[in-house]
């Protein structure tokens, strides 16, 4: 007989055949999820993310990875063969979703995924991939299992000047990724003409396009063209140019000075090339590699900021249903990379020695930038907090994400919750950004995002009311992933195994 703790079965789950739906009914995606028997949480207070309503004294019954019923504990049947957990005084919320992660392609993917689960993350959107990763997903050989959150969606290879130097190349690459099974197109660094050609082709083949705003691309034009989600509030100066009274001039300057010049032809095997390794090191903190003209353009955008233009841009995002994933923890480690707190961040225990070495080398470079450059970067982060609040108040749809993948400290989802709170967002709004909002974005509200019968049994059990303070979202008493119960003790043990490398290579 198979041991339930180590085997898995294939269940139909929402992995987003497209980001506008959960996939055709006749061809659902299938992923490995843990086998789970019957589990019941008794005496718990159920939190409704949509309204903030609280339902105390409830029992949540789960079976084979699904919620079967949510009823008052006083009326819950005392069935045999059910693992019962006394959760009196606890609060239950849907599992957290990290909607911008690189964990699956991290050097220690299994360890990075395990730490995510220990932080309450039960689902994630992978933001970089390859034909090999897509093939492993088809063959169910990715490092996903009972100690990992669910893979909600993944792209193919990032669109860059190396695989999409021209519009024709971008069109061909989009078609290729559609055939490979990508859930969406992720745009990283391409020229404006290539960017819009990729968006048009992605729309034609039925794949959402998401990612970075490209240098020289007006955020309003990207929104109108159907860019589905914008990551990192741009990043860089792109969003701020859209909010500037001198936007046209700044946009032209940005287009004339791209961060990465386009090569005259595609570079086969770029991912394995020495240049790719250099690019990956730059991505540890792109701010450390910025040149004075780029910093000056960012400061000029700040100096010519128009609140009216920014609010008009926010209104356009609402009208076009253009989502934002701020990844404030990513921006903070980028613009405040010199802070000593990162040298002592608890997550360093889970990062490989080589990744720490690379990060410290880049951080040393960042420290040597001029005081004027540091001042501009510090202003950038203060403004990013204000922009996040402006978007939230305007009703721009947003989700929580980190950009983390176990390579830079200070990028956990729980830390992102704290930064969103510093931006002025309420605990309820933050809870929505990691539960029901990802479900809406993925078109999977029927199977995830709330604690209701028929939904996935992916839950976080908390010691205190998460609506009182965001700090209570840290107070994790247990995580239920696919109907499997992970106690606080088990989660602590999981962290310890990753830190020591026991079972999780570092």
HELIX and SHEET records of a PDB file:
HELIX    1   1 UNK A   73  UNK A   75  5                                   3    
HELIX    2   2 UNK A  103  UNK A  105  5                                   3    
HELIX    3   3 UNK A  109  UNK A  118  1                                  10    
HELIX    4   4 UNK A  131  UNK A  139  1                                   9    
HELIX    5   5 UNK A  167  UNK A  180  1                                  14    
HELIX    6   6 UNK A  192  UNK A  205  1                                  14    
HELIX    7   7 UNK A  219  UNK A  224  1                                   6    
HELIX    8   8 UNK A  232  UNK A  234  5                                   3    
HELIX    9   9 UNK A  238  UNK A  242  1                                   5    
HELIX   10  10 UNK A  247  UNK A  256  1                                  10    
HELIX   11  11 UNK A  270  UNK A  272  5                                   3    
HELIX   12  12 UNK A  274  UNK A  282  1                                   9    
HELIX   13  13 UNK A  286  UNK A  289  5                                   4    
HELIX   14  14 UNK A  292  UNK A  303  1                                  12    
HELIX   15  15 UNK A  307  UNK A  320  1                                  14    
HELIX   16  16 UNK A  328  UNK A  335  1                                   8    
HELIX   17  17 UNK A  340  UNK A  344  5                                   5    
HELIX   18  18 UNK A  346  UNK A  350  5                                   5    
HELIX   19  19 UNK A  353  UNK A  367  1                                  15    
HELIX   20  20 UNK A  371  UNK A  394  1                                  24    
HELIX   21  21 UNK A  413  UNK A  422  1                                  10    
HELIX   22  22 UNK A  427  UNK A  433  1                                   7    
HELIX   23  23 UNK A  436  UNK A  442  1                                   7    
HELIX   24  24 UNK A  470  UNK A  473  5                                   4    
HELIX   25  25 UNK A  488  UNK A  500  1                                  13    
SHEET    1   A 2 UNK A   8  UNK A  12  0                                        
SHEET    2   A 2 UNK A  30  UNK A  34 -1                                        
SHEET    1   B 4 UNK A  66  UNK A  72  0                                        
SHEET    2   B 4 UNK A  54  UNK A  63 -1                                        
SHEET    3   B 4 UNK A  38  UNK A  47 -1                                        
SHEET    4   B 4 UNK A  82  UNK A  86  1                                        
SHEET    1   C 7 UNK A  66  UNK A  72  0                                        
SHEET    2   C 7 UNK A  54  UNK A  63 -1                                        
SHEET    3   C 7 UNK A  38  UNK A  47 -1                                        
SHEET    4   C 7 UNK A  91  UNK A  94  1                                        
SHEET    5   C 7 UNK A 459  UNK A 462 -1                                        
SHEET    6   C 7 UNK A 476  UNK A 481 -1                                        
SHEET    7   C 7 UNK A 484  UNK A 487 -1                                        
SHEET    1   D 3 UNK A  96  UNK A 101  0                                        
SHEET    2   D 3 UNK A 121  UNK A 126  1                                        
SHEET    3   D 3 UNK A 150  UNK A 153  1                                        
SHEET    1   E 5 UNK A 159  UNK A 160  0                                        
SHEET    2   E 5 UNK A 184  UNK A 189  1                                        
SHEET    3   E 5 UNK A 208  UNK A 211  1                                        
SHEET    4   E 5 UNK A 229  UNK A 231  1                                        
SHEET    5   E 5 UNK A 323  UNK A 325  1                                        
END                                                                             
